[in-house]
Amino acid sequence: MAKTQYYTATSIDGYIADENNSLDWLFDVDGGAENPFGGFFAGVGAFAMGANTYEWVLRNDDVLNNPQNWHDLYGEVPCWVFANRELPLVPDANVFMVSGDVQRVHEAMLVAAKGKNVWLVGGGDLVGQFVDHGLLDEIILGIAPVLLGRGAPLLPRHLSARELILTGSAQVGRFAYLTYAVGNTPLPERHPSAAGRRPEPARR
């Protein structure tokens, strides 16, 4: 079954970009020989990002001057960019500029994905809107050994232990990858008679 996934890199203290909206700190970390992104993206049929993330891609990968860079990264997979301001389009790229209701866009993304997964690139505020509507199924975090202190938060929403179930963990280079299923899963219940019970001393 297709999933809507939030796959991103984060600092240990939960920031996906520093206070200057830069990712320079991320590229200083050894990602190992086997980057899992390729395998992940092979399962993606549509993806979405916010305006700040899109502008970062425009700058970092110089895709306006070299559109092939976008195609090398994302191929023909359709991308929805949520923006409340006018932004340039990458030439010949399958990019749609949208704003407003994420539910409506999510429905279109599922159709376009043709049974594959939907990837929410970020930022955290955009992903939070999907969370608000119960549309996020999985979170995949590449945690870098960096502490930023401030910056763009990973996901500015409250999700309890009942809503986040760890389903995978791995070390790749200096990154720790954690995968969480998102949803209301019952926690193990304690037997009432066990609450507050102290172990009896050993008898001789």
C-alpha positions as CSV (number, residue, x, y, z in Angstrom):
1,M,0.0,0.0,0.0
2,A,1.3,3.4,-0.9
3,K,2.5,5.7,1.9
4,T,2.9,9.4,2.4
5,Q,6.3,9.8,3.8
6,Y,8.4,12.6,5.4
7,Y,12.0,11.7,4.6
8,T,14.6,14.3,5.7
9,A,17.9,14.9,7.4
10,T,17.9,16.6,10.8
11,S,20.4,17.7,13.5
12,I,20.3,15.9,16.8
13,D,18.4,18.8,18.4
14,G,15.7,18.7,15.7
15,Y,16.5,21.3,13.1
16,I,16.5,20.7,9.3
17,A,18.2,24.0,8.5
18,D,20.2,26.5,10.5
19,E,19.0,30.0,11.4
20,N,20.2,31.3,8.0
21,N,18.2,28.5,6.2
22,S,21.5,26.9,5.2
23,L,22.4,23.2,5.0
24,D,26.1,23.7,4.9
25,W,26.4,21.9,8.3
26,L,24.8,18.8,6.7
27,F,27.4,18.5,3.9
28,D,30.2,18.3,6.5
29,V,28.9,15.0,7.7
30,D,30.2,11.7,6.1
31,G,27.1,10.0,4.7
32,G,28.9,6.7,4.0
33,A,29.3,4.8,0.8
34,E,25.7,3.7,0.4
35,N,23.3,6.6,0.5
36,P,19.8,5.2,1.1
37,F,18.1,8.1,-0.8
38,G,18.3,6.3,-4.2
39,G,16.5,3.3,-3.0
40,F,13.9,5.5,-1.2
41,F,13.3,7.7,-4.2
42,A,12.8,4.7,-6.5
43,G,9.5,4.1,-4.6
44,V,8.3,7.7,-4.9
45,G,5.6,8.6,-7.5
46,A,5.0,12.2,-6.5
47,F,6.5,14.7,-4.1
48,A,5.9,18.1,-2.5
49,M,8.0,20.8,-0.9
50,G,7.5,24.3,0.5
51,A,8.7,27.6,-1.1
52,N,11.9,27.9,1.0
53,T,12.9,24.3,0.2
54,Y,12.3,24.9,-3.5
55,E,14.3,28.1,-3.5
56,W,17.2,26.2,-1.8
57,V,17.1,23.6,-4.5
58,L,17.1,26.4,-7.2
59,R,20.2,27.9,-5.6
60,N,22.1,24.9,-4.5
61,D,21.7,22.8,-7.7
62,D,21.6,25.8,-10.1
63,V,18.7,24.2,-11.8
64,L,17.5,27.4,-13.5
65,N,20.7,27.7,-15.5
66,N,21.2,23.9,-15.7
67,P,17.7,22.3,-15.8
68,Q,19.3,18.9,-16.4
69,N,20.4,19.0,-12.8
70,W,16.7,18.8,-11.7
71,H,16.1,16.0,-14.1
72,D,19.2,14.1,-12.9
73,L,17.8,14.4,-9.3
74,Y,14.1,13.8,-9.8
75,G,13.6,12.6,-13.4
76,E,10.0,13.1,-14.5
77,V,8.4,12.5,-11.1
78,P,5.8,15.3,-10.6
79,C,6.5,17.9,-7.9
80,W,4.1,20.2,-6.1
81,V,5.5,23.4,-4.7
82,F,3.4,25.2,-2.0
83,A,4.1,28.9,-2.3
84,N,2.3,32.1,-1.6
85,R,4.6,34.1,-3.8
86,E,5.6,33.9,-7.4
87,L,8.6,31.6,-8.0
88,P,10.4,30.7,-11.2
89,L,9.7,27.3,-12.8
90,V,12.5,24.9,-13.8
91,P,12.4,24.7,-17.6
92,D,10.7,21.5,-18.8
93,A,10.3,20.1,-15.2
94,N,7.1,18.5,-14.0
95,V,6.5,21.1,-11.3
96,F,3.1,22.5,-10.2
97,M,2.8,25.7,-8.1
98,V,0.0,25.4,-5.5
99,S,-1.2,27.0,-2.3
100,G,-4.0,26.4,0.2
101,D,-5.7,23.1,1.1
102,V,-3.2,20.3,1.4
103,Q,-6.0,17.7,1.3
104,R,-6.9,18.6,-2.3
105,V,-3.3,18.5,-3.4
106,H,-2.7,15.3,-1.6
107,E,-5.5,13.6,-3.6
108,A,-4.0,14.8,-6.9
109,M,-0.6,13.5,-5.8
110,L,-2.0,10.1,-5.0
111,V,-3.5,9.9,-8.4
112,A,-0.3,11.0,-10.1
113,A,1.8,8.6,-8.0
114,K,0.0,5.6,-9.6
115,G,0.4,3.4,-6.6
116,K,3.8,4.5,-5.5
117,N,4.6,6.6,-2.4
118,V,4.2,10.3,-1.9
119,W,7.2,12.1,-0.5
120,L,6.9,15.3,1.6
121,V,10.3,16.9,1.3
122,G,9.7,19.7,3.8
123,G,9.8,22.1,5.4
124,G,8.4,21.2,8.7
125,D,5.6,23.7,8.6
126,L,4.3,22.2,5.4
127,V,4.5,18.6,6.7
128,G,2.7,19.8,9.8
129,Q,-0.3,20.7,7.7
130,F,-0.4,17.1,6.3
131,V,-0.2,15.9,9.9
132,D,-3.1,18.1,10.9
133,H,-5.3,16.3,8.3
134,G,-4.1,12.8,9.3
135,L,-2.3,12.4,5.9
136,L,1.2,11.4,7.1
137,D,2.0,7.6,7.3
138,E,5.7,7.5,7.9
139,I,8.7,9.6,9.1
140,I,12.2,8.7,8.0
141,L,15.0,10.6,9.7
142,G,18.7,10.8,8.8
143,I,20.1,12.2,12.1
144,A,23.4,14.0,11.7
145,P,25.9,14.3,14.6
146,V,25.4,18.1,14.8
147,L,23.8,20.4,17.3
148,L,22.5,23.7,15.8
149,G,20.8,25.4,18.8
150,R,18.3,27.2,16.6
151,G,16.9,27.1,13.0
152,A,14.0,25.6,11.1
153,P,12.3,22.9,13.2
154,L,11.9,19.3,12.1
155,L,8.2,19.2,12.5
156,P,6.4,21.8,14.7
157,R,3.6,19.5,15.9
158,H,2.9,17.4,19.0
159,L,2.9,13.7,18.3
160,S,2.8,11.3,21.2
161,A,4.4,7.9,21.8
162,R,1.0,6.5,20.9
163,E,1.3,8.0,17.4
164,L,4.9,7.2,16.6
165,I,6.0,3.6,16.4
166,L,9.7,2.9,15.7
167,T,9.9,0.4,12.8
168,G,13.5,0.6,11.7
169,S,17.0,1.8,12.7
170,A,20.3,1.8,11.0
171,Q,23.7,3.4,10.9
172,V,24.9,4.8,7.6
173,G,28.2,6.6,7.7
174,R,27.9,9.0,10.6
175,F,24.1,9.2,10.3
176,A,21.6,7.4,12.4
177,Y,18.5,6.5,10.4
178,L,15.2,6.1,12.3
179,T,11.9,5.1,10.7
180,Y,8.6,5.7,12.5
181,A,5.1,4.6,11.5
182,V,2.6,7.4,12.2
183,G,-0.9,6.6,13.5
184,N,-2.9,5.8,16.6
185,T,-1.4,2.5,17.9
186,P,-2.5,1.2,21.3
187,L,0.4,1.1,23.9
188,P,0.9,-2.0,26.0
189,E,-1.4,-1.8,29.0
190,R,-0.2,-2.5,32.5
191,H,-2.3,-4.8,34.7
192,P,-3.9,-2.7,37.4
193,S,-2.6,-4.9,40.2
194,A,1.0,-4.2,38.9
195,A,0.8,-0.4,39.3
196,G,2.9,0.7,42.2
197,R,3.8,-2.8,43.2
198,R,7.2,-3.2,44.8
199,P,9.2,-6.4,44.4
200,E,9.1,-8.6,47.5
201,P,12.4,-9.2,49.2
202,A,14.0,-12.5,48.5
203,R,13.3,-15.2,51.1
204,R,15.9,-17.6,52.5
